[in-house]
Amino acid sequence: MEKKNSVLYLMNISNPDRLASDSGWLFADLLAPVLVDRGVAVTIGGPAKVADQRVSFTQVLAQSTKYRARFTSDVHQLVSLIREIQPTAIVANQIENGSAIRAALVEAGSDAMLAGYCHYLPFYGDYRGIHLDPSLNDGGLGHSVLLQFFAGLNACDRIMMHSTIAAEWIMSLAPRFGLDLADRLRIVPPPQDPRLVRVDAVRPEEPIGIYNHRLYEHYGTGQFVKLARQVTTVTPVRLRVMDLFGVRRAGRSSLDSSPERYRDMLAGLPRTEVVSDRADRSLYRSYIAQSLFGFAPFRPGCPWSMSVIDCQGMGVPVIAPRMGWLERHISSELLFDSPAAALEIVRRLVDDPIFWAVQSATARRSTESLTPGRIADLYLEALS
């Protein structure tokens, strides 16, 4: 990049009704101030400002559904933004918009670098091969989303993704589209929220397990419901399930009503409470701090989990199914292949304080490199 760095950071917002719980907004709120500290002029393009007043803002409305976010781009507005801001780099946090942004750069006569961040992959890989993400396949749209995704990747000068497994999945599929993306890929994990870091974790007296993930079907919530029923039946654990969405708009719930269905199902289990943090980060922290352990989602296409990192940064061990990114990131002693194995891990965390202390320290250490400062430096390296 030039000496005078100027970045247009285009948010991707999946939950405009509750920004404080939206990872796209949270990551921008954490990263933008540090980039400004590094001498970068940052303009956020999105539905809401970040907290730091030094960060410029331009209104770009969030799309109301996941498909509109992937198939709708206002090239006219993008051209106007590029001509007004004259960025040296654009960070596109919705990869499917990459082609439209490249077209806007051409029309505006700009040579700004276009960097795409893969917040979400519309596919995943396992031992059986590559699979479309079912959450983006309503009405058979999965292949169209996949084509749009790789078209966006092809339009980018740099491609940033959360983890090595995400890079491997992309690299395994790119040749099918005639693409060689290897020299453009950069591993840039999301930043950890400093408000959710605790170096002096104390083992709670009450055995509470927390599930702080979105309750979508494609997150494997049905599998968690089955495990939760067993945990509350055969162990002394009390479960706390986070309701991260609250009341969703009709347009969103009509595409996928599974969060409401599973929320009610979980609320009906014994010794299980469904709670909301009401978009209050301090309340969310207190719920995690009171937990003996957390559960990871049963999501095969998980290239990263902010909620897992939230727990680990607080020194709360996370139990996880042996799959995807979770298998590489979580302590091997906390991975399970069956409900019976998961129950044994729960019992050990409840009954063995030394085991808990070791896993707590391991969890916290696994997130130490994810400070906003370190991640901002990785962004700048990717944009250089």
Secondary structure, 3 states (H helix, E strand, C coil): CCCCCEEEEECCCCCCCCHHHCHHHHHHHHHHHHHHHCCCEEEEEECCCCCCCCCEEEECCCCCCHHHHHHCCCHHHHHHHHHHHCCCEEEECCHHHHHHHHHHHHHHCCCCEEEEEECCCCEEEECCEEEECHHHCHHHCHHHHHHHHHHHHHHCCEEEECCHHHHHHHHHHHHHHCCCCHHHEEECCCCCCHHHCCCCCCCCCCCEEEECCCCCHHHCHHHHHHHHHHHHHHCCCEEEEECCCCCCCHHHHHHCCHHHHHHHHHHCCCCEEEECCCCCHHHHHHHHHCCCEEECCCCCCCCCCHHHHHHHHCCCCEEEECCHHHHHHCCHHHEECCHHHHHHHHHHHHHCHHHHHHHHHHHHHCCCCCCHHHHHHHHHHHCC
